[in-house]
Amino acid sequence: MKFPLGQVVITPNALEKLKSDDILNALNRHVVGDWGELDDEDRQTNDEALQSGHRLLSAYRSGVTKFWIITEADRSSTCVLLPEDY
């Protein structure tokens, strides 16, 4: 674990459309710094945020459905959501 997730929440839309196994797998990847489907610049931003204490964003897929995981800067909470929920 590279950082605490805090309280984990999920939007109703994401809960309805995502497979639970995909969510758990993505959370496990997120917490160890595997940022999923991000470009190099966003990966670098996350790596720097680990040191500076800024927000962390990862992107994954459940089948064809893309979803995000965002951990707040203070590490108090992590949200699983679809891009359209943002």
TIKESE-761313 format. One record per residue: residue number from 1; x, y, z of N, C-alpha, C in turn; residue in three letters. Coordinates in Angstrom, 3 decimals, always signed. Each point is the difference from the previous one (the first is absolute). Example, Ala and Ser with C-alpha at 12.3 -4.5 7.8 and 13.67 -1.06 7.14 Angstrom:
<bazas>
<num=1 n.c1=+13.190 n.c2=-5.690 n.c3=+7.800 ca.c1=-0.890 ca.c2=+1.190 ca.c3=+0.000 c.c1=+0.900 c.c2=+1.200 c.c3=+0.000 residu=ALA>
<num=2 n.c1=-0.350 n.c2=+1.050 n.c3=-0.720 ca.c1=+0.820 ca.c2=+1.190 ca.c3=+0.060 c.c1=-0.770 c.c2=+1.090 c.c3=+0.730 residu=SER>
</bazas>
This chain:
<bazas>
<num=1 n.c1=+0.828 n.c2=-1.184 n.c3=+0.000 ca.c1=-0.828 ca.c2=+1.184 ca.c3=+0.000 c.c1=+0.869 c.c2=+1.244 c.c3=+0.000 residu=MET>
<num=2 n.c1=-0.244 n.c2=+0.889 n.c3=-0.944 ca.c1=+0.779 ca.c2=+1.238 ca.c3=-0.073 c.c1=-0.676 c.c2=+1.153 c.c3=+0.726 residu=LYS>
<num=3 n.c1=-1.293 n.c2=-0.138 n.c3=+0.312 ca.c1=-0.756 ca.c2=+1.064 ca.c3=+0.661 c.c1=-1.293 c.c2=-0.610 c.c3=+0.539 residu=PHE>
<num=4 n.c1=-0.614 n.c2=+0.646 n.c3=+1.001 ca.c1=-1.290 ca.c2=-0.487 ca.c3=+0.496 c.c1=-1.140 c.c2=+0.436 c.c3=-0.917 residu=PRO>
<num=5 n.c1=-1.001 n.c2=-0.841 n.c3=-0.123 ca.c1=-1.153 ca.c2=+0.322 ca.c3=-0.819 c.c1=-1.015 c.c2=+0.856 c.c3=+0.758 residu=LEU>
<num=6 n.c1=+0.021 n.c2=-0.032 n.c3=+1.309 ca.c1=-1.037 ca.c2=+0.675 ca.c3=+0.773 c.c1=-1.316 c.c2=-0.733 c.c3=-0.182 residu=GLY>
<num=7 n.c1=-1.103 n.c2=+0.717 n.c3=+0.147 ca.c1=-1.312 ca.c2=-0.587 ca.c3=-0.206 c.c1=-0.224 c.c2=-0.194 c.c3=-1.495 residu=GLN>
<num=8 n.c1=-0.343 n.c2=-1.211 n.c3=-0.401 ca.c1=-0.237 ca.c2=-0.298 ca.c3=-1.417 c.c1=-1.493 c.c2=+0.119 c.c3=-0.282 residu=VAL>
<num=9 n.c1=-0.330 n.c2=+0.810 n.c3=-1.006 ca.c1=-1.391 ca.c2=+0.194 ca.c3=-0.414 c.c1=-0.104 c.c2=-0.235 c.c3=-1.503 residu=VAL>
<num=10 n.c1=-1.220 n.c2=-0.227 n.c3=-0.454 ca.c1=-0.245 ca.c2=-0.227 ca.c3=-1.420 c.c1=-1.297 c.c2=+0.708 c.c3=-0.386 residu=ILE>
<num=11 n.c1=-0.006 n.c2=+0.601 n.c3=-1.167 ca.c1=-1.218 ca.c2=+0.656 ca.c3=-0.448 c.c1=-1.058 c.c2=-1.053 c.c3=-0.342 residu=THR>
<num=12 n.c1=-1.283 n.c2=+0.333 n.c3=+0.136 ca.c1=-1.049 ca.c2=-0.961 ca.c3=-0.360 c.c1=+0.117 c.c2=-0.476 c.c3=-1.447 residu=PRO>
<num=13 n.c1=+0.348 n.c2=+0.891 n.c3=-0.901 ca.c1=+0.152 ca.c2=-0.353 ca.c3=-1.411 c.c1=+1.100 c.c2=-1.045 c.c3=-0.186 residu=ASN>
<num=14 n.c1=+1.137 n.c2=+0.221 n.c3=+0.648 ca.c1=+1.104 ca.c2=-0.957 ca.c3=-0.107 c.c1=-0.375 c.c2=-1.336 c.c3=+0.638 residu=ALA>
<num=15 n.c1=-0.676 n.c2=+0.042 n.c3=+1.129 ca.c1=-0.410 ca.c2=-1.233 ca.c3=+0.678 c.c1=-0.913 c.c2=-0.832 c.c3=-0.892 residu=LEU>
<num=16 n.c1=-0.856 n.c2=+0.677 n.c3=-0.748 ca.c1=-0.936 ca.c2=-0.687 ca.c3=-0.887 c.c1=+0.692 c.c2=-0.605 c.c3=-1.225 residu=GLU>
<num=17 n.c1=+1.019 n.c2=+0.696 n.c3=-0.538 ca.c1=+0.565 ca.c2=-0.393 ca.c3=-1.292 c.c1=+1.291 c.c2=-0.815 c.c3=+0.063 residu=LYS>
<num=18 n.c1=+0.690 n.c2=-0.004 n.c3=+1.143 ca.c1=+1.291 ca.c2=-0.677 ca.c3=+0.093 c.c1=-0.113 c.c2=-1.343 c.c3=+0.709 residu=LEU>
<num=19 n.c1=+0.866 n.c2=-0.922 n.c3=-0.384 ca.c1=+0.074 ca.c2=-1.296 ca.c3=+0.667 c.c1=+0.807 c.c2=+0.153 c.c3=+1.281 residu=LYS>
<num=20 n.c1=-0.474 n.c2=-0.613 n.c3=+1.081 ca.c1=+0.668 ca.c2=+0.153 ca.c3=+1.295 c.c1=+1.441 c.c2=-0.501 c.c3=-0.044 residu=SER>
<num=21 n.c1=+0.264 n.c2=-1.083 n.c3=-0.716 ca.c1=+1.376 ca.c2=-0.508 ca.c3=-0.098 c.c1=+0.913 c.c2=+1.014 c.c3=-0.679 residu=ASP>
<num=22 n.c1=-0.512 n.c2=+0.689 n.c3=-1.013 ca.c1=+0.797 ca.c2=+1.023 ca.c3=-0.689 c.c1=+0.288 c.c2=+1.182 c.c3=+0.923 residu=ASP>
<num=23 n.c1=-0.972 n.c2=+0.372 n.c3=+0.812 ca.c1=+0.192 ca.c2=+1.094 ca.c3=+0.952 c.c1=+1.081 c.c2=-0.364 c.c3=+1.014 residu=ILE>
<num=24 n.c1=-0.106 n.c2=-1.186 n.c3=+0.589 ca.c1=+0.984 ca.c2=-0.422 ca.c3=+1.005 c.c1=+1.395 c.c2=-0.125 c.c3=-0.591 residu=LEU>
<num=25 n.c1=+0.090 n.c2=-0.555 n.c3=-1.200 ca.c1=+1.292 ca.c2=-0.116 ca.c3=-0.668 c.c1=+0.607 c.c2=+1.379 c.c3=-0.242 residu=ASN>
<num=26 n.c1=-0.820 n.c2=+0.937 n.c3=-0.469 ca.c1=+0.483 ca.c2=+1.352 ca.c3=-0.265 c.c1=+0.432 c.c2=+0.700 c.c3=+1.279 residu=ALA>
<num=27 n.c1=-0.740 n.c2=-0.151 n.c3=+1.084 ca.c1=+0.408 ca.c2=+0.600 ca.c3=+1.278 c.c1=+1.343 c.c2=-0.553 c.c3=+0.462 residu=LEU>
<num=28 n.c1=+0.194 n.c2=-1.300 n.c3=-0.181 ca.c1=+1.280 ca.c2=-0.617 ca.c3=+0.359 c.c1=+1.143 c.c2=+0.527 c.c3=-0.865 residu=ASN>
<num=29 n.c1=-0.261 n.c2=+0.245 n.c3=-1.262 ca.c1=+1.015 ca.c2=+0.570 ca.c3=-0.891 c.c1=+0.286 c.c2=+1.454 c.c3=+0.368 residu=ARG>
<num=30 n.c1=-1.052 n.c2=+0.765 n.c3=+0.248 ca.c1=+0.111 ca.c2=+1.431 ca.c3=+0.324 c.c1=+0.885 c.c2=+0.206 c.c3=+1.229 residu=HIS>
<num=31 n.c1=-0.235 n.c2=-0.758 n.c3=+1.034 ca.c1=+0.688 ca.c2=+0.216 ca.c3=+1.275 c.c1=+1.496 c.c2=-0.351 c.c3=-0.049 residu=VAL>
<num=32 n.c1=+0.405 n.c2=-0.735 n.c3=-1.016 ca.c1=+1.433 ca.c2=-0.320 ca.c3=-0.139 c.c1=+0.669 c.c2=+0.843 c.c3=-1.092 residu=VAL>
<num=33 n.c1=-0.748 n.c2=+0.956 n.c3=-0.542 ca.c1=+0.595 ca.c2=+0.903 ca.c3=-0.989 c.c1=-0.072 c.c2=-0.478 c.c3=-1.428 residu=GLY>
<num=34 n.c1=-0.861 n.c2=-0.967 n.c3=-0.302 ca.c1=-0.257 ca.c2=-0.406 ca.c3=-1.384 c.c1=-1.188 c.c2=+0.843 c.c3=-0.451 residu=ASP>
<num=35 n.c1=+0.269 n.c2=+1.036 n.c3=-0.759 ca.c1=-1.001 ca.c2=+1.009 ca.c3=-0.323 c.c1=-0.912 c.c2=-0.376 c.c3=-1.152 residu=TRP>
<num=36 n.c1=+0.143 n.c2=-1.195 n.c3=-0.525 ca.c1=-0.906 ca.c2=-0.461 ca.c3=-1.050 c.c1=+0.249 c.c2=+0.678 c.c3=-1.329 residu=GLY>
<num=37 n.c1=-1.068 n.c2=+0.440 n.c3=-0.641 ca.c1=+0.039 ca.c2=+0.520 ca.c3=-1.370 c.c1=+0.229 c.c2=+1.514 c.c3=-0.041 residu=GLU>
<num=38 n.c1=+1.072 n.c2=+0.455 n.c3=+0.607 ca.c1=+0.362 ca.c2=+1.419 ca.c3=-0.058 c.c1=+1.172 c.c2=+0.194 c.c3=-0.941 residu=LEU>
<num=39 n.c1=+0.099 n.c2=+1.189 n.c3=-0.597 ca.c1=+1.162 ca.c2=+0.288 ca.c3=-0.835 c.c1=+1.206 c.c2=+0.306 c.c3=+0.902 residu=ASP>
<num=40 n.c1=+1.157 n.c2=+0.103 n.c3=-0.606 ca.c1=+1.238 ca.c2=+0.178 ca.c3=+0.767 c.c1=-0.016 c.c2=+1.264 c.c3=+0.853 residu=ASP>
<num=41 n.c1=-0.570 n.c2=+1.074 n.c3=-0.517 ca.c1=-0.042 ca.c2=+1.258 ca.c3=+0.754 c.c1=-0.855 c.c2=-0.137 c.c3=+1.265 residu=GLU>
<num=42 n.c1=-1.151 n.c2=-0.657 n.c3=-0.126 ca.c1=-0.865 ca.c2=-0.197 ca.c3=+1.169 c.c1=+0.621 c.c2=-0.972 c.c3=+1.003 residu=ASP>
<num=43 n.c1=+0.714 n.c2=-1.011 n.c3=-0.500 ca.c1=+0.708 ca.c2=-0.913 ca.c3=+0.908 c.c1=+1.050 c.c2=+0.766 c.c3=+0.812 residu=ARG>
<num=44 n.c1=+0.735 n.c2=+0.866 n.c3=-0.681 ca.c1=+1.013 ca.c2=+0.809 ca.c3=+0.662 c.c1=-0.636 c.c2=+0.927 c.c3=+1.040 residu=GLN>
<num=45 n.c1=-1.130 n.c2=+0.586 n.c3=-0.336 ca.c1=-0.718 ca.c2=+0.864 ca.c3=+0.940 c.c1=-0.380 c.c2=-0.777 c.c3=+1.255 residu=THR>
<num=46 n.c1=-0.504 n.c2=-1.222 n.c3=-0.175 ca.c1=-0.340 ca.c2=-0.835 ca.c3=+1.158 c.c1=+1.236 c.c2=-0.352 c.c3=+0.824 residu=ASN>
<num=47 n.c1=+1.085 n.c2=-0.356 n.c3=-0.672 ca.c1=+1.231 ca.c2=-0.344 ca.c3=+0.730 c.c1=+0.476 c.c2=+1.186 c.c3=+0.832 residu=ASP>
<num=48 n.c1=-0.098 n.c2=+1.195 n.c3=-0.555 ca.c1=+0.376 ca.c2=+1.203 ca.c3=+0.746 c.c1=-0.991 c.c2=+0.269 c.c3=+1.133 residu=GLU>
<num=49 n.c1=-1.281 n.c2=-0.286 n.c3=-0.231 ca.c1=-1.028 ca.c2=+0.220 ca.c3=+1.019 c.c1=+0.192 c.c2=-0.906 c.c3=+1.211 residu=ALA>
<num=50 n.c1=+0.615 n.c2=-1.153 n.c3=-0.207 ca.c1=+0.300 ca.c2=-0.867 ca.c3=+1.140 c.c1=+0.924 c.c2=+0.704 c.c3=+0.988 residu=LEU>
<num=51 n.c1=+0.925 n.c2=+0.786 n.c3=-0.520 ca.c1=+0.955 ca.c2=+0.718 ca.c3=+0.840 c.c1=-0.560 c.c2=+1.324 c.c3=+0.509 residu=GLN>
<num=52 n.c1=-0.753 n.c2=+0.697 n.c3=-0.833 ca.c1=-0.462 ca.c2=+1.348 ca.c3=+0.350 c.c1=-1.352 c.c2=+0.015 c.c3=+0.705 residu=SER>
<num=53 n.c1=-0.685 n.c2=-1.142 n.c3=+0.009 ca.c1=-1.277 ca.c2=-0.066 ca.c3=+0.685 c.c1=-1.171 c.c2=+0.564 c.c3=-0.774 residu=GLY>
<num=54 n.c1=+0.034 n.c2=-0.106 n.c3=-1.326 ca.c1=-1.120 ca.c2=+0.460 ca.c3=-0.813 c.c1=-0.928 c.c2=-1.169 c.c3=-0.342 residu=HIS>
<num=55 n.c1=-1.094 n.c2=+0.314 n.c3=-0.646 ca.c1=-0.999 ca.c2=-0.995 ca.c3=-0.384 c.c1=+0.589 c.c2=-1.016 c.c3=-0.984 residu=ARG>
<num=56 n.c1=-0.486 n.c2=-1.231 n.c3=+0.068 ca.c1=+0.442 ca.c2=-1.085 ca.c3=-0.872 c.c1=-1.167 c.c2=-0.484 c.c3=-0.853 residu=LEU>
<num=57 n.c1=+0.258 n.c2=-0.209 n.c3=-1.278 ca.c1=-1.026 ca.c2=-0.462 ca.c3=-0.934 c.c1=+0.523 c.c2=-1.189 c.c3=-0.785 residu=LEU>
<num=58 n.c1=-0.800 n.c2=-1.062 n.c3=-0.071 ca.c1=+0.304 ca.c2=-1.159 ca.c3=-0.838 c.c1=-1.169 c.c2=-0.263 c.c3=-0.923 residu=SER>
<num=59 n.c1=+0.259 n.c2=-0.670 n.c3=-1.107 ca.c1=-1.050 ca.c2=-0.343 ca.c3=-0.964 c.c1=+0.096 c.c2=-1.480 c.c3=-0.355 residu=ALA>
<num=60 n.c1=-1.142 n.c2=-0.670 n.c3=+0.015 ca.c1=-0.053 ca.c2=-1.434 ca.c3=-0.277 c.c1=-1.226 c.c2=-0.296 c.c3=-0.854 residu=TYR>
<num=61 n.c1=-0.186 n.c2=-1.272 n.c3=-0.323 ca.c1=-1.173 ca.c2=-0.434 ca.c3=-0.759 c.c1=-0.631 c.c2=-1.211 c.c3=+0.668 residu=ARG>
<num=62 n.c1=-1.315 n.c2=-0.038 n.c3=-0.119 ca.c1=-0.793 ca.c2=-1.178 ca.c3=+0.372 c.c1=-0.718 c.c2=-0.378 c.c3=-1.279 residu=SER>
<num=63 n.c1=+0.519 n.c2=-0.994 n.c3=-0.708 ca.c1=-0.485 ca.c2=-0.278 ca.c3=-1.346 c.c1=+0.358 c.c2=+1.187 c.c3=-0.879 residu=GLY>
<num=64 n.c1=-0.985 n.c2=+0.614 n.c3=-0.628 ca.c1=+0.254 ca.c2=+1.179 ca.c3=-0.841 c.c1=-0.226 c.c2=+1.311 c.c3=+0.754 residu=VAL>
<num=65 n.c1=-0.464 n.c2=-0.098 n.c3=+1.233 ca.c1=-0.337 ca.c2=+1.193 ca.c3=+0.780 c.c1=+1.224 c.c2=+0.538 c.c3=+0.723 residu=THR>
<num=66 n.c1=+0.379 n.c2=+1.226 n.c3=-0.343 ca.c1=+1.132 ca.c2=+0.644 ca.c3=+0.661 c.c1=-0.466 c.c2=+0.591 c.c3=+1.329 residu=LYS>
<num=67 n.c1=+0.856 n.c2=-0.122 n.c3=+1.030 ca.c1=-0.320 ca.c2=+0.624 ca.c3=+1.274 c.c1=+1.257 c.c2=+0.544 c.c3=+0.646 residu=PHE>
<num=68 n.c1=-0.214 n.c2=+0.915 n.c3=+0.925 ca.c1=+1.090 ca.c2=+0.662 ca.c3=+0.698 c.c1=-0.023 c.c2=-0.341 c.c3=+1.479 residu=TRP>
<num=69 n.c1=+1.170 n.c2=+0.088 n.c3=+0.597 ca.c1=+0.126 ca.c2=-0.037 ca.c3=+1.455 c.c1=+0.767 c.c2=+1.251 c.c3=+0.389 residu=ILE>
<num=70 n.c1=-0.581 n.c2=+0.782 n.c3=+0.903 ca.c1=+0.623 ca.c2=+1.241 ca.c3=+0.461 c.c1=+0.179 c.c2=-0.062 c.c3=+1.513 residu=ILE>
<num=71 n.c1=+1.229 n.c2=+0.181 n.c3=+0.441 ca.c1=+0.290 ca.c2=+0.119 ca.c3=+1.428 c.c1=+0.293 c.c2=+1.461 c.c3=+0.293 residu=THR>
<num=72 n.c1=-0.700 n.c2=+0.537 n.c3=+0.989 ca.c1=+0.147 ca.c2=+1.408 ca.c3=+0.351 c.c1=+1.404 c.c2=+0.297 c.c3=+0.535 residu=GLU>
<num=73 n.c1=+0.383 n.c2=+1.255 n.c3=-0.110 ca.c1=+1.349 ca.c2=+0.429 ca.c3=+0.392 c.c1=+0.312 c.c2=-0.339 c.c3=+1.448 residu=ALA>
<num=74 n.c1=-0.985 n.c2=+0.122 n.c3=+0.891 ca.c1=+0.257 ca.c2=-0.286 ca.c3=+1.425 c.c1=-0.112 c.c2=-1.491 c.c3=+0.315 residu=ASP>
<num=75 n.c1=-0.273 n.c2=-0.812 n.c3=-1.020 ca.c1=-0.109 ca.c2=-1.463 ca.c3=+0.109 c.c1=-1.136 c.c2=-0.436 c.c3=+0.924 residu=ARG>
<num=76 n.c1=-0.984 n.c2=+0.873 n.c3=+0.179 ca.c1=-1.131 ca.c2=-0.331 ca.c3=+0.869 c.c1=-1.042 c.c2=-0.865 c.c3=-0.703 residu=SER>
<num=77 n.c1=-0.020 n.c2=+0.066 n.c3=-1.344 ca.c1=-0.993 ca.c2=-0.783 ca.c3=-0.727 c.c1=+0.472 c.c2=-0.294 c.c3=-1.416 residu=SER>
<num=78 n.c1=-0.584 n.c2=-1.078 n.c3=-0.535 ca.c1=+0.249 ca.c2=-0.423 ca.c3=-1.371 c.c1=-1.353 c.c2=-0.282 c.c3=-0.626 residu=THR>
<num=79 n.c1=-0.203 n.c2=+0.514 n.c3=-1.207 ca.c1=-1.277 ca.c2=-0.175 ca.c3=-0.690 c.c1=+0.185 c.c2=-0.760 c.c3=-1.303 residu=CYS>
<num=80 n.c1=-0.862 n.c2=-0.973 n.c3=-0.227 ca.c1=-0.085 ca.c2=-0.720 ca.c3=-1.269 c.c1=-1.165 c.c2=+0.622 c.c3=-0.765 residu=VAL>
<num=81 n.c1=+0.257 n.c2=+0.438 n.c3=-1.228 ca.c1=-1.035 ca.c2=+0.679 ca.c3=-0.764 c.c1=+0.221 c.c2=-0.162 c.c3=-1.491 residu=LEU>
<num=82 n.c1=-1.040 n.c2=+0.234 n.c3=-0.741 ca.c1=+0.097 ca.c2=+0.040 ca.c3=-1.456 c.c1=+0.329 c.c2=+1.430 c.c3=-0.409 residu=LEU>
<num=83 n.c1=+0.665 n.c2=+0.195 n.c3=-1.130 ca.c1=+0.334 ca.c2=+1.365 ca.c3=-0.422 c.c1=-1.212 c.c2=+0.938 c.c3=-0.027 residu=PRO>
<num=84 n.c1=-1.146 n.c2=-0.523 n.c3=-0.410 ca.c1=-1.181 ca.c2=+0.873 ca.c3=-0.062 c.c1=-0.562 c.c2=+0.358 c.c3=+1.372 residu=GLU>
<num=85 n.c1=+0.494 n.c2=-0.657 n.c3=+1.057 ca.c1=-0.429 ca.c2=+0.323 ca.c3=+1.361 c.c1=+0.780 c.c2=+1.171 c.c3=+0.572 residu=ASP>
<num=86 n.c1=+1.089 n.c2=+0.386 n.c3=-0.641 ca.c1=+0.898 ca.c2=+1.016 ca.c3=+0.550 c.c1=-0.587 c.c2=+1.377 c.c3=+0.020 residu=TYR>
</bazas>
